[in-house]
Amino acid sequence: MNPEELFEVDSDVPELTGAVLLHYFSGFMDAGSAGSTLVEHLLETHEHRVIARFDIDDLIDYRSRRPVMTYDTDRWQDYDAPELAVRLLHDAVGTPFLLLTGPEPDRRWEAVVAAVQTLIERWGVRLAVGAHGIPMGVPHTRELSVISHATRPELVTERFPLSRVQVPGNLSALLELRLGQAGHDAMGFAAYVPHYLAQSTYPAAALGLLTAVTDATDLVIGADALRAAAKLADAEVTRQVAESTEISEVVEALERQYDAYAESSSQNLLVPEGEPVPSADELGAEFERFLAELPRDP
């Protein structure tokens, strides 16, 4: 099948050579709703329009994640149709950038990747960037870490503490892999979210992702709304921790672990001082456990 049969492109797409494509697919791991909160921030603070839309009917298993329908009095009033689309936005100085977002397809990943690559090559996109949150044994009281991976070593900033690990696959990762194999620049960011906040919305993680993205792409994107949300959320977390002896003890233990790591690069944020580093299989199993606990889409 021709990849172009999977999408429709708007007839009025401006010159985009050198633009950045940001992508986020809901449904995979996103601790603290870091990636989805970043997407919401971008769409709420920037004018945008759809310039390419994918044929979602061919990609989604509706029975595994049923879209919401609204019933009012005596009739069906609305249907929240899923959408996988590329939107055109402009940053604070007018530089165009693209945002590909929507539900992660249940099927035909390779076809979707080929279709995205077709759009990247058609528009002359210079860099594709993904972002999400991962649960880690870190305290919310210390500086938030954002790790990166990329198709070229020169693009990588902060590295993951383990050199090799196998985790459940996802479309963003496959897209990055295939783009690299095709000679395109692509990278991804993952924000460390305290594991005790992984199921909550944690705006500080989205703020960390936004900072990493703007540093890597030179896009100028305001962060005031995220900063304010993060301040409010941090205050609420601080209140809840203060009211629970059990949670306070967990946070204090993580603080000691984090501070010990900061004093010696030979130590690891993933485990307490003196304990063995988890194997790649153990870390992969922990990620799978986190995914299993996530509620399915409505």
WOSULJO-V286936 format. One record per backbone hydrogen bond with DSSP energy under -1.0 kcal/mol. CO is the residue of the C=O (numbers start at 0). NH is the residue of the N-H. If there is no record, write none. Layout:
CO&NH / CO&NH
//
This chain:
1&4 / 2&5 / 5&54 / 7&52 / 15&18 / 18&125 / 19&97 / 20&128 / 21&99 / 23&101 / 25&103 / 29&32 / 30&33 / 31&201 / 32&36 / 33&37 / 34&38 / 35&39 / 36&40 / 37&41 / 38&42 / 39&43 / 40&44 / 48&87 / 50&9 / 51&85 / 52&7 / 53&55 / 54&57 / 55&58 / 55&59 / 58&105 / 58&106 / 60&63 / 60&64 / 67&79 / 69&76 / 69&77 / 71&73 / 71&74 / 74&71 / 77&69 / 78&80 / 83&53 / 84&100 / 85&50 / 85&51 / 86&98 / 87&48 / 88&96 / 90&93 / 94&90 / 96&88 / 97&21 / 98&86 / 99&23 / 100&84 / 101&25 / 107&111 / 108&112 / 109&113 / 110&114 / 111&115 / 112&116 / 113&117 / 114&118 / 115&119 / 116&120 / 117&121 / 118&122 / 119&123 / 119&124 / 123&17 / 126&20 / 127&186 / 128&22 / 129&188 / 131&190 / 132&30 / 133&192 / 135&137 / 135&194 / 138&141 / 144&191 / 146&189 / 148&187 / 151&154 / 152&155 / 157&147 / 169&173 / 170&174 / 171&175 / 172&176 / 173&177 / 174&178 / 175&179 / 176&180 / 177&181 / 178&183 / 179&182 / 184&127 / 185&150 / 186&129 / 187&148 / 188&131 / 189&146 / 190&133 / 192&135 / 193&196 / 196&199 / 197&31 / 201&204 / 202&206 / 203&207 / 204&208 / 205&209 / 206&210 / 207&211 / 208&212 / 209&213 / 210&214 / 211&215 / 212&216 / 213&217 / 219&91 / 222&226 / 223&227 / 224&228 / 225&229 / 226&230 / 227&231 / 228&232 / 229&233 / 230&234 / 231&235 / 232&236 / 233&237 / 234&238 / 235&239 / 236&240 / 237&241 / 238&242 / 240&243 / 243&247 / 244&248 / 245&249 / 246&250 / 247&251 / 248&252 / 249&253 / 250&254 / 251&255 / 252&256 / 253&257 / 254&258 / 255&259 / 256&260 / 257&261 / 258&262 / 263&266 / 267&270 / 271&274 / 278&282 / 279&283 / 280&284 / 281&285 / 282&286 / 283&287 / 284&288 / 285&289 / 286&290 / 287&291 / 288&292 / 290&293
//
